[in-house]
Amino acid sequence: MPPTVAVVGGGISGLAACYYLARSPNPPKVLLLEASARLGGWLQSTRTAEGTVFEHGPRGIRPGGAVGADTLHMVSQLGLEGDILPVPGDHLASRNRFLYTGGALHKLPSGLGGLLQPVPPFSRALIWSGLQDLLAPAGTEPDESVHSFAQRRFGREVADIAVDSLCRGVFAGDCRALSVRCCFPALFQAERRRRSVLLGLALGSGEQRGAESELSRRARSERWSQWSLRGGMESLAQALGTFLRQSGVELRCQAPLRRLQRHRDGRWQLALPDGTITADHVVSALPAAALAEVLPPEAEQLAQELRRIPAVPVAVVNLQYQGVTLPVTGFGHLVPSSEDASLLGIVYDSVAFPQHNGTAASSVRLTVMLGGAWFQQSFGDPASVAPALLLQRAQAAVREQLGLEPAPTHSIVRVQQACIPQYTLGHWRRTERIRQFLAEQQLPLSLIGASYAGVSVNDCIASAKAAVGQLLGGLC
């Protein structure tokens, strides 16, 4: 009898874990448990009768690095190459990104000219920030906030405006609370290796390439900045679900895990609303805080560490306009917290992916991101905030910052609760203590997903692949 592996959580991390388990040479019996009625987690796409696609979670995936190549390889294996929508390096959505500060949009500098002279909103040429990085001594602390790191290496203005906005765009978080070691490990390691972030990045780390595929070679040659799928990002989850069913994986939706208990023989008992199941190993793709609530009393030390990994809510407001023109063309714009704490940024979806406009080819589609670490202070309880309030706030932002006066022809409001984990200072120590506890107790439990080592789709898939590789080595 092959061992049984229960994967808990049917978002992209859990689906990827099942995918790698099912494709192994001697696959175990695999069971996926998902609390909701659907698979895909934060991969959520709405497709209208007109063929328009609205994304309520991730809207594009970066192809770079080993993790990017591995994701593209998975896409190839799932037969989705024909559905890929690439954004090449020379596309306006790749080249043009904006900041909204001082009541105006400013294009982020690109190319040598933008570095040699002052470009608003920066008061001095960014080359001086680069020189500061080249001359500054290396940090000695084991960790520091992203803001402190950026200020020390590049100056206060870069930290207050550019890095503050970046953290809001990637993590919906506060750069003064987030850990540079865990949020931007490449920058942290570059300084440790070469004493300078710029030198460290320029000279590289000798990173391994991921799985080679025709798709990843194409992405490199065309210098893709990101890609999506014709049916939206949720179609990746749907393709994985189809593959897993065909591979004999048992997929159970509306099956929330109530409690994990160790049996005398060392196996897990998983309590569900309609009974219990037994598994030799559990792969948890649950958010850290959710896993903490179902652990047995003897794992309280682990639960305490998991509860210290917070996550923030984000309101995602999709808007579609007809008969309007954007004042600028690019990927979108971010808003630093000093300008407007409640508004994280606006993505110009119809620029990067016009194919998602459907039959309304000339429409303008935008996504307004609200809240994040500032949600409570801006809008109150995310569980009870009125969607009309969020829609009103989003429309006002589009009117003020992009000059689009008419009412949208279509709108969708989603409040994604606790959707982006926050790697606050000391996160690396927490994850280290979690690994240590699992090893010392010899628990047949793997933790994967955005709570631990990267919040992007690529990172989630990579964490699943690494955990499955380790698990299969132990089960053999």
DRENTI-533359 format. One record per residue (C-alpha): x, y, z; residue in three letters. Coordinates in steps of 0.25 Angstrom, whole numbers, plus 5000, padded with zeros to 4 digits. Example, Ala and Ser with C-alpha at 12.3 -4.5 7.8 and 13.67 -1.06 7.14 Angstrom:
BEGIN
504949825031Ala/505549965029Ser/
This chain:
BEGIN
500050005000Met/500650144996Pro/500650245007Pro/499550345008Thr/499850495007Val/498750595011Ala/498950735005Val/498150835013Val/497750965005Gly/497450974990Gly/498051104986Gly/499251104976Ile/500251044987Ser/499350924990Gly/499050904976Leu/500550904972Ala/500850814983Ala/499850714978Cys/500350734964Tyr/501850704968Tyr/501350584976Leu/500550524965Ala/501650534955Arg/502650464964Ser/503150334959Pro/502550254970Asn/501350344974Pro/500750334988Pro/499250334990Lys/498850484990Val/497650554996Leu/497450704995Leu/496550765005Leu/495950905002Glu/495050985011Ala/494251065001Ser/493451024989Ala/494551054979Arg/496051024976Leu/497051134973Gly/497051214986Gly/497451364982Trp/497551324967Leu/496151384964Gln/495651434951Ser/494251474946Thr/493951454931Arg/492751524926Thr/491851484914Ala/492651584906Glu/493951514908Gly/494451624918Thr/495351564929Val/495451634942Phe/496551584952Glu/496251594967His/497651544971Gly/498951524964Pro/498851574950Arg/500251544944Gly/501451454947Ile/502851494945Arg/503651394936Pro/505051414942Gly/505951334950Gly/505851184953Ala/504551194960Val/503951264948Gly/504551164938Ala/503951054947Asp/502551114946Thr/502651124931Leu/503050984930His/501750944938Met/500951024929Val/501550954917Ser/501250814924Gln/499850854926Leu/499650894911Gly/499451044913Leu/500551094904Glu/499451144894Gly/498751224905Asp/499951304909Ile/499851454908Leu/501351504909Pro/501751654912Val/503051664904Pro/504151764909Gly/503951864899Asp/502451874903His/501952004909Leu/501451934921Ala/502851874923Ser/503552014921Arg/502552114928Asn/502252104942Arg/501752234950Phe/501752284964Leu/500652384969Tyr/501252484978Thr/500952634981Gly/499652624973Gly/500252584960Ala/500752454952Leu/502252434950His/502852334941Lys/503952254948Leu/505352284942Pro/505852184932Ser/507152184924Gly/508352264927Leu/507752394924Gly/506752374935Gly/507852344945Leu/508752464942Leu/507852574944Gln/506752604955Pro/505452544951Val/504152584959Pro/503752534969Pro/505252524973Phe/506052654976Ser/507352604972Arg/507852514961Ala/507752364965Leu/509252344961Ile/509552404975Trp/508752304981Ser/509552194974Gly/510852254978Leu/510352254992Gln/510152104991Asp/511552084985Leu/512252164996Leu/511352125009Ala/511952025018Pro/511251885019Ala/510151865029Gly/510451775041Thr/509151745047Glu/508451615044Pro/507251685039Asp/506651825038Glu/505351885033Ser/505251905018Val/505252055020His/506452065029Ser/507251975019Phe/506852065007Ala/507052195014Gln/508452145019Arg/508852105005Arg/508152204995Phe/507652325004Gly/506352365011Arg/505652414998Glu/505752274991Val/505352205004Ala/504152305007Asp/503652304992Ile/504052194983Ala/504352074994Val/503052115002Asp/502252104989Ser/502851974985Leu/502551904998Cys/501151954997Arg/501051904983Gly/501651764986Val/501251735000Phe/500151845003Ala/501051865015Gly/501851975022Asp/503351975019Cys/503652025033Arg/503151895039Ala/503551795028Leu/504851715028Ser/505851735017Val/506451605019Arg/505151535016Cys/504451625007Cys/505551654998Phe/506651545000Pro/507351574987Ala/507651714992Leu/508051675006Phe/508951565000Gln/509551654990Ala/510051755001Glu/510551635009Arg/511351574997Arg/511951704991Arg/511751815001Arg/510851884991Ser/509451854986Val/509751904972Leu/511051824971Leu/510451704977Gly/509251704967Leu/510151734955Ala/511151624958Leu/510051524961Gly/509951404971Ser/510151294961Gly/508651254962Glu/508251124957Gln/507351124945Arg/506051054946Gly/505450944937Ala/505650984923Glu/504450984913Ser/504251044900Glu/503351144907Leu/504451194917Ser/505451204905Arg/504451294898Arg/504251374910Ala/505751404911Arg/505851434897Ser/504651534896Glu/505051584910Arg/503651564916Trp/503351654928Ser/502151574932Gln/501051484926Trp/499651444928Ser/498651344922Leu/497551364912Arg/496451324922Gly/497151394934Gly/498051344945Met/496951254950Glu/497051164938Ser/498351124943Leu/497651064956Ala/496651004947Gln/497650934938Ala/498350884950Leu/497050824956Gly/496750754943Thr/498150694942Phe/498050644957Leu/496650584955Arg/497250504943Gln/498450464951Ser/497550404962Gly/497750514972Val/496450514981Glu/496050664982Leu/495050704993Arg/494450844993Cys/493550895005Gln/494450805014Ala/495050895025Pro/496050835034Leu/495550845048Arg/496650785056Arg/497950705054Leu/498350595064Gln/499450495064Arg/499050355065His/499850255074Arg/500450195061Asp/501050335058Gly/500050355046Arg/499150475046Trp/497650475049Gln/496950595041Leu/495650635047Ala/494650685036Leu/493150725038Pro/492750595033Asp/493750495040Gly/495250475040Thr/496250425031Ile/497650365033Thr/498950415026Ala/500450375027Asp/500850515024His/500150655024Val/500550765014Val/499950895020Ser/499651005009Ala/498851085019Leu/499151225024Pro/500051215036Ala/498951265046Ala/497951165040Ala/498851055043Leu/499151095057Ala/497651075060Glu/497550935056Val/498850885062Leu/498850785074Pro/499150835088Pro/500550775088Glu/500950865077Ala/500550995084Glu/501951045083Gln/501851035067Leu/500451095068Ala/501051215075Gln/502051245065Glu/501051225054Leu/500151335060Arg/501251435060Arg/501251435044Ile/500151535041Pro/499451565028Ala/498751685023Val/497351705015Pro/497351775002Val/496051824995Ala/496151804980Val/495251894972Val/495151854957Asn/494651974948Leu/494351974933Gln/494152104925Tyr/493652134911Gln/493952254903Gly/495152304911Val/496652314909Thr/497752294920Leu/498652414922Pro/499852324922Val/500152184917Thr/500852084925Gly/500651974935Phe/500052064946Gly/500452154957His/500752134972Leu/500452234983Val/501352254995Pro/500752255009Ser/501152395011Ser/500152434999Glu/498952345003Asp/499052235012Ala/497752175008Ser/498052154993Leu/499252064990Leu/499152084975Gly/498452064961Ile/498751964951Val/498451994936Tyr/498051854933Asp/497551884918Ser/498951934915Val/499751804919Ala/498651714914Phe/497651774904Pro/497251624900Gln/496451624913His/495551734908Asn/494751634900Gly/493751694890Thr/493851834897Ala/495251844890Ala/495351994893Ser/495051994907Ser/495952034919Val/496051934930Arg/496651974943Leu/496851914957Thr/496952004969Val/497651944981Met/497151994995Leu/497551975009Gly/498651875012Gly/499351905025Ala/498552035026Trp/497151965024Phe/496651975038Gln/497052115040Gln/496452155026Ser/495152075025Phe/494951995038Gly/494651845040Asp/494951775026Pro/493851675030Ala/492751785030Ser/493251895021Val/492151935011Ala/492551904997Pro/491852034993Ala/492852115001Leu/494052044995Leu/493452064981Leu/493252214984Gln/494752224988Arg/495252154976Ala/494452244966Gln/494952364973Ala/496352324972Ala/496252294957Val/495552434955Arg/496552504963Glu/497852434959Gln/497452394944Leu/496452494941Gly/495352394937Leu/494052464940Glu/492952374935Pro/492452264943Ala/492952124940Pro/492152034931Thr/492451914940His/493051894954Ser/493351784964Ile/493751804978Val/494451694986Arg/495051705000Val/496151595001Gln/496351575015Gln/497751535021Ala/498151515007Cys/499651565008Ile/500551515019Pro/501451615025Gln/502951575027Tyr/503151665039Thr/504551685046Leu/505051555051Gly/504251475041His/505451395038Trp/505651355052Arg/504151305053Arg/504251225041Thr/505551165046Glu/504951125060Arg/503751065052Ile/504750975044Arg/505450935057Gln/504150895064Phe/503750815052Leu/505150745052Ala/505250725067Glu/503850665068Gln/504050585055Gln/502650625051Leu/502150575037Pro/501750715034Leu/502150805022Ser/501850955022Leu/501751025009Ile/501051155003Gly/501151305004Ala/501351305019Ser/502751265020Tyr/503751295008Ala/503151384997Gly/501751434994Val/501751424978Ser/501151314970Val/502551264966Asn/502951264981Asp/501751184985Cys/501951084974Ile/503451074977Ala/503151044992Ser/502250934988Ala/503250874979Lys/504350884989Ala/503450825000Ala/503050704991Val/504450674987Gly/504850665002Gln/503650585006Leu/503850484995Leu/505250464999Gly/504750425013Gly/503650335008Leu/504450254999Cys/
